[in-house]
Amino acid sequence: MTGGTALFSKATTAKVRDPRLDFFRGIAMLIIFVAHVPSNLWTLYIPARFGWSDATEMFVFCSGFAAAIAFGGTFVKASFWYGAIRILHRAWQIYAAHICMFVFITTLVIAIDMLMVKSDMSYVDQLNLRWFLENTAQGLAGLFTLTYVPNYFDILPMYIGALMLIPIMMGLARINPFLAIGFSVVLYVASWVFGLHLPAEWHSDREWFFNPFTWQLLFFTGFSLSMGWIKPPPVRRPFFIAAAVFVIVSIPAATWSVAQHFEVLKSFRVLIWDLQNKTYFGPLRFLHFLALAYLAIAVVKGRERYLLQDWARPIITVGQNSLAVFLLSMGLAQVGGMVLDQIGRNGATFALVNLSGMMILIGFAYWCTLLKRQPWKSSAPGQKTPVSRASDRFSDGGHKVQPAE
C-alpha cells in the first residue's frame, strides 16, 4: 500500500484509474472460474487451499472499491437522491443478471440430463435444483424474491445486499465518514451477536451462504479506501514482515491436508472454526485478506507500469468486464465439468478444460470491451477511433482505463 496517497485513484477522479484494481479483479475472475469447475484438480492450487480467504474476498473488496469509483462521485457532485437512483438501477441490473444466470444454467443442466447416456449421473442433483423443479410455483416465487438462493448462485444476491447499503453509508458520511464506517462495523458485530441472516429456501432453515450483513464489512472496506474515508497503512518493513508471518503461519492451520497429520493443528482448527466461518465472514478471513492485500500492494508499489504492458492486458480486460465475465464463467464452469465427465480426468484434460475456459473468458472480455467502444460508429477523417484512443491510454504510460462496471 502507499503511504500518504490513496490505494487506487479516488472516486472523485473516476476517469483516471490505477491498473491494479482491474488487474486483481481479473485474477479473481479467473480463479473463481477454476474454483467452480466440478471435481477440478486445479482447485488444489487456488488461494483458498492455502489460507482462510480466497478469490471471493478479492471479488467483494474490489467490487466495493469499484462501486465507489462508479457511484461515489454522483453522491458528491450531483445529489444524494441521484446517487441513490443510480444505486437502485445498478442493483436492478445485478438482480436481472442473477435471474438470467439461474434460468440459463438450470436450463443447461436439464437439457444435458435429458440427452445424457449415463443414467447414474444427474447434473440437476449435483446443483441441488431438484426441489426447484418439483416445486416450480414456490421456487419461482422464491427465486424472484431472493428467498430461494441455491449455493451455486449466491454471490450476486450478496452483492445486491451490499449495494443497497450504499445510500445509508453515503447519508451517514455526509455527517461524518466515521459514522458510516461505524455503521458497517456495528452491523457486522450485530450479525454475529444476534445471528442476522436471510433465508435461502422455503423448505429448510438454510440461510444465504454469503451473509450480506457481514460481508458488507469487506465491501465497504474497499469502498471507504476508494472514497478516501480511511487511509491505507504505509509500506514499512515491520508491517510487511508482520503480514508475511501471519499469512505463512496460517497455512498449516488453514490447510487440512497438512493439519490432519498433527493433533495440535486439528485441535486449533476446532478452536478457531467459527472465526473462519465463510457464511458469516469470520474475522480470521478478514485479517487474512488484509494481510494478503497489503503484501500484494507492497510488492506492486512502484512497479505499476508493468501492469500496463502487453502480458497484463488480458487480465486487466477481464477485470474491466467482471460482471459479464462472471456470468459467463458460472455457466462455462458447468460445461467444463461436463466435458471432463466425458473425456476423463487426468493432467492433460484438466489443463485443456481450465486453459480453454480461461481463453474463452479472456476473448469474451475483449468482445465486451469492443462493444462498449462501438468502433462501428463513423468518425471524422483523420480523427482517431474510440479503439485507437483507448489503446493510447496504455501506450502513453498513463493509468487511464475503462470506467468501473
C-alpha positions in Angstrom: 0.0 0.0 0.0 1.1 3.5 -0.5 1.7 6.0 2.3 0.1 9.4 2.0 -1.7 8.6 -1.2 -4.8 6.6 -1.9 -4.5 2.9 -2.6 -6.1 3.5 -6.0 -7.5 6.7 -7.6 -10.2 8.2 -5.6 -13.8 8.1 -6.6 -13.8 11.8 -7.5 -11.4 11.2 -10.3 -13.2 8.3 -12.0 -11.6 8.9 -15.4 -8.1 8.1 -14.0 -7.8 4.6 -12.8 -4.9 2.7 -11.4 -4.4 -0.6 -13.2 -4.1 -2.6 -10.0 -7.8 -2.6 -9.4 -8.7 -4.2 -12.7 -5.7 -6.5 -12.6 -6.7 -8.0 -9.3 -10.3 -8.2 -10.3 -9.3 -10.1 -13.4 -7.2 -12.5 -11.3 -10.2 -13.1 -9.0 -12.5 -13.8 -12.0 -10.1 -16.4 -13.4 -9.7 -18.1 -10.0 -13.5 -18.2 -9.5 -13.9 -20.0 -12.8 -11.4 -22.6 -11.8 -13.0 -23.0 -8.4 -16.4 -23.7 -9.9 -15.4 -26.4 -12.4 -16.8 -29.6 -10.7 -14.2 -32.0 -9.4 -11.4 -29.9 -10.8 -7.9 -30.9 -9.7 -6.6 -27.4 -10.2 -8.7 -26.2 -7.2 -6.0 -27.8 -5.1 -3.8 -24.9 -6.0 -6.0 -21.9 -5.7 -5.6 -19.4 -2.8 -8.5 -21.0 -0.8 -6.3 -24.1 -0.2 -3.6 -22.1 1.5 -5.3 -19.7 3.8 -8.6 -18.5 5.2 -9.5 -16.0 2.5 -9.9 -16.7 -1.2 -11.0 -15.2 -4.5 -14.4 -14.3 -3.1 -12.7 -11.8 -0.8 -10.8 -10.4 -3.7 -14.0 -10.0 -5.7 -16.0 -8.4 -2.9 -13.2 -6.0 -1.9 -12.6 -4.9 -5.5 -16.3 -4.6 -6.1 -16.6 -2.2 -3.2 -13.6 -0.2 -4.4 -15.1 -0.1 -7.9 -18.5 0.9 -6.6 -17.1 4.0 -5.0 -15.4 4.9 -8.3 -18.5 4.3 -10.3 -21.2 5.8 -8.0 -19.5 7.7 -5.2 -18.9 10.8 -7.3 -22.6 11.0 -8.1 -23.5 11.4 -4.4 -20.7 14.0 -4.0 -21.1 16.0 -7.3 -24.8 15.7 -8.1 -27.0 14.9 -5.1 -27.8 12.2 -2.7 -31.0 11.2 -4.5 -29.4 11.0 -7.9 -26.8 8.7 -6.3 -29.5 6.6 -4.7 -31.3 6.3 -8.0 -28.1 5.1 -9.7 -27.6 2.5 -7.0 -31.1 1.2 -7.4 -30.5 1.0 -11.2 -27.3 -1.0 -10.7 -29.0 -3.3 -8.1 -31.7 -3.9 -10.6 -29.1 -4.8 -13.3 -27.4 -7.3 -10.9 -30.8 -8.7 -9.9 -31.8 -9.3 -13.6 -28.3 -10.8 -14.2 -28.8 -13.2 -11.3 -32.2 -14.3 -12.6 -30.9 -14.8 -16.1 -27.9 -16.7 -14.9 -30.1 -19.1 -12.9 -32.5 -19.7 -15.7 -29.7 -20.3 -18.2 -27.7 -22.7 -16.0 -30.8 -24.6 -14.9 -32.0 -25.0 -18.5 -28.5 -26.1 -19.4 -28.3 -28.9 -16.8 -31.8 -30.0 -17.6 -31.0 -30.3 -21.3 -27.8 -32.2 -20.6 -29.6 -34.6 -18.2 -32.2 -35.3 -20.9 -29.5 -36.0 -23.5 -27.1 -37.9 -21.3 -26.4 -41.6 -22.0 -25.2 -42.2 -18.4 -28.3 -42.8 -16.2 -26.4 -42.8 -12.9 -25.5 -39.1 -13.1 -27.7 -36.1 -12.7 -26.4 -32.5 -13.1 -29.7 -31.3 -11.7 -29.0 -33.1 -8.4 -25.4 -32.0 -8.4 -26.5 -28.4 -8.3 -29.3 -29.2 -5.8 -32.0 -28.0 -8.1 -34.4 -30.9 -7.7 -36.6 -29.1 -5.2 -37.0 -26.2 -7.6 -38.1 -28.4 -10.4 -40.5 -30.3 -8.3 -42.0 -27.2 -6.6 -41.9 -24.7 -9.5 -44.5 -22.3 -8.2 -42.8 -21.9 -4.8 -39.4 -22.0 -6.5 -40.2 -19.1 -8.9 -41.7 -17.0 -6.1 -38.5 -17.7 -4.0 -36.2 -17.0 -6.9 -37.7 -13.6 -7.7 -37.9 -12.6 -4.1 -34.4 -13.8 -3.3 -35.8 -16.2 -0.7 -34.6 -19.1 -2.8 -30.9 -18.8 -3.3 -29.1 -22.1 -4.2 -25.5 -22.2 -3.1 -24.1 -22.0 -6.6 -26.0 -18.8 -7.2 -25.2 -16.9 -4.0 -22.6 -14.3 -4.8 -24.7 -11.8 -6.7 -27.5 -11.6 -4.1 -24.9 -10.8 -1.5 -23.5 -8.1 -3.9 -27.1 -6.7 -4.2 -27.4 -6.5 -0.4 -24.1 -4.6 -0.2 -25.1 -2.2 -2.9 -28.4 -1.4 -1.2 -26.5 -0.2 1.9 -24.5 2.4 -0.1 -27.2 5.2 0.2 -27.2 4.6 4.0 -23.4 4.8 4.1 -23.3 7.9 2.0 -26.0 9.6 4.1 -24.1 9.0 7.3 -20.8 10.1 5.6 -22.4 13.5 4.9 -22.4 14.0 8.7 -19.1 12.3 9.3 -17.4 9.5 7.4 -16.6 7.7 10.7 -20.3 7.4 11.3 -20.6 5.4 8.0 -17.6 3.2 8.9 -19.0 2.7 12.4 -22.4 1.7 11.0 -20.6 -1.0 8.9 -18.7 -2.3 11.9 -21.8 -2.3 14.2 -23.8 -4.1 11.5 -21.1 -6.8 11.2 -20.9 -7.3 15.0 -24.7 -7.3 15.4 -25.0 -10.0 12.7 -22.6 -12.2 14.8 -24.3 -11.5 18.1 -27.9 -11.7 17.0 -27.5 -14.1 14.1 -28.9 -11.7 11.5 -29.4 -13.6 8.2 -31.7 -14.0 5.2 -33.5 -17.3 4.3 -32.1 -19.2 1.3 -35.0 -21.6 0.7 -38.6 -22.2 1.8 -38.3 -25.9 2.8 -35.5 -25.7 5.3 -33.7 -23.4 7.7 -30.8 -22.8 5.3 -29.6 -19.2 5.0 -27.8 -17.3 2.3 -24.3 -18.8 2.0 -22.8 -15.3 1.9 -24.5 -13.3 4.6 -24.7 -9.7 3.2 -24.9 -8.2 6.8 -21.3 -9.5 7.5 -19.7 -9.5 4.0 -20.6 -5.8 3.7 -17.7 -5.1 6.0 -15.2 -6.1 3.4 -17.2 -4.4 0.6 -17.2 -1.2 2.5 -13.5 -1.5 3.4 -12.8 -1.2 -0.3 -15.4 1.4 -0.7 -14.0 3.5 2.2 -10.5 3.3 0.9 -11.7 4.4 -2.5 -13.7 7.3 -1.1 -10.7 8.4 1.0 -12.6 7.9 4.3 -9.8 5.8 5.6 -6.1 5.7 4.6 -4.1 2.6 3.9 -1.1 2.0 6.1 2.3 3.0 4.6 4.6 0.4 3.2 7.1 -0.3 6.0 9.4 -3.3 6.6 7.8 -4.1 10.0 4.3 -4.1 8.6 5.4 -6.2 5.6 7.1 -8.8 7.9 4.1 -9.0 10.2 1.7 -9.5 7.3 4.0 -12.2 5.7 4.4 -14.0 9.0 0.6 -14.1 9.6 0.0 -15.4 6.1 2.7 -18.1 6.3 1.7 -19.2 9.8 -1.9 -19.5 8.8 -1.1 -22.0 6.0 -0.7 -25.2 8.2 -3.9 -24.4 10.2 -6.0 -23.5 7.2 -4.8 -26.4 5.0 -6.5 -29.6 6.0 -4.0 -31.8 4.0 -1.4 -30.5 6.5 -3.4 -30.1 9.7 -4.8 -33.6 9.6 -1.3 -35.1 10.4 -0.9 -33.0 13.6 -3.2 -33.2 16.6 -2.3 -29.8 17.8 -3.4 -28.3 14.5 -6.6 -30.3 14.4 -7.4 -29.0 17.9 -6.5 -25.5 16.9 -8.9 -25.7 13.9 -11.7 -26.8 16.2 -10.9 -23.8 18.5 -10.9 -21.2 15.7 -13.5 -22.8 13.4 -16.2 -20.1 13.9 -13.6 -17.4 13.4 -13.0 -18.5 9.8 -16.7 -19.1 9.0 -17.3 -18.2 5.4 -21.1 -17.6 5.6 -20.6 -15.0 8.4 -17.3 -13.8 7.1 -15.3 -14.7 10.2 -12.7 -12.2 11.5 -9.8 -14.5 10.5 -10.9 -14.3 6.9 -10.9 -10.5 7.1 -7.4 -10.4 8.7 -6.0 -12.9 6.3 -7.3 -10.9 3.3 -6.0 -7.6 4.6 -2.6 -9.2 5.1 -2.6 -10.6 1.6 -3.8 -7.3 0.2 -1.0 -5.4 2.0 1.6 -7.8 0.7 0.3 -7.6 -2.9 0.2 -3.8 -3.0 3.6 -3.6 -1.3 5.1 -5.8 -4.0 3.4 -3.9 -6.8 4.2 -0.4 -5.4 6.5 1.5 -7.8 6.0 -1.2 -10.4 2.6 -0.3 -11.6 3.9 0.4 -15.1 4.5 -3.3 -15.5 0.7 -3.9 -15.3 0.3 -1.7 -18.3 2.4 -4.0 -20.5 1.1 -6.5 -23.0 1.3 -9.5 -20.7 -1.2 -7.9 -18.3 -3.7 -6.5 -20.7 -5.8 -9.7 -21.0 -6.2 -9.9 -17.2 -7.0 -6.2 -16.9 -9.6 -6.5 -19.7 -11.2 -9.4 -17.7 -11.3 -7.1 -14.7 -12.9 -4.3 -16.6 -15.7 -6.6 -17.6 -16.0 -8.5 -14.3 -19.8 -8.8 -14.2 -20.2 -10.1 -17.7 -17.2 -12.5 -17.3 -18.5 -13.8 -14.0 -21.9 -14.6 -15.5 -20.3 -16.5 -18.4 -17.8 -18.2 -16.1 -20.6 -19.8 -14.0 -22.2 -21.5 -17.0 -18.8 -22.2 -18.6 -17.6 -23.9 -15.4 -20.5 -26.3 -15.5 -19.8 -27.1 -19.2 -16.2 -27.7 -18.3 -17.3 -30.2 -15.6 -19.5 -32.0 -18.2 -16.6 -32.1 -20.7 -14.4 -33.7 -18.0 -17.1 -36.3 -17.3 -17.0 -37.3 -20.9 -13.2 -37.2 -21.7 -12.0 -38.3 -18.3 -9.9 -36.6 -15.6 -6.1 -36.6 -15.9 -3.4 -34.0 -16.2 -3.9 -33.3 -19.8 -7.7 -33.0 -19.7 -7.6 -30.7 -16.6 -5.2 -28.4 -18.5 -7.3 -28.5 -21.6 -10.5 -27.5 -19.8 -9.0 -24.9 -17.5 -6.8 -23.2 -20.0 -9.5 -23.3 -22.7 -12.0 -21.9 -20.3 -9.7 -19.0 -19.4 -9.0 -18.2 -23.0 -12.8 -18.1 -23.7 -13.3 -15.8 -20.8 -10.5 -13.5 -21.9 -11.8 -13.5 -25.5 -15.3 -12.7 -24.2 -13.9 -9.8 -22.1 -12.3 -8.3 -25.2 -15.5 -8.7 -27.1 -17.4 -6.9 -24.3 -14.8 -4.1 -24.5 -15.2 -3.8 -28.2 -19.0 -3.4 -27.8 -18.5 -0.7 -25.2 -16.3 1.3 -27.6 -18.7 1.0 -30.5 -16.0 1.1 -33.2 -18.6 0.9 -36.0 -19.6 4.5 -35.4 -18.2 6.7 -38.1 -15.5 9.3 -37.2 -14.3 12.4 -39.0 -11.4 12.0 -41.4 -8.1 11.8 -39.6 -9.8 11.5 -36.2 -8.8 8.6 -34.1 -11.4 5.9 -33.5 -12.5 5.1 -29.9 -10.4 1.9 -30.1 -7.3 3.9 -31.0 -7.9 6.5 -28.3 -8.4 3.7 -25.8 -5.2 2.0 -26.8 -3.2 5.2 -26.4 -4.2 5.2 -22.7 -1.9 2.2 -22.3 0.8 3.2 -24.7 1.4 6.6 -23.2 2.3 5.1 -19.8 -0.7 6.7 -18.1 -3.2 5.0 -15.8 -6.4 5.6 -17.6 -8.6 2.5 -18.1 -12.2 1.8 -18.7 -14.8 3.0 -16.2 -15.8 0.6 -13.5 -18.8 -1.6 -14.1 
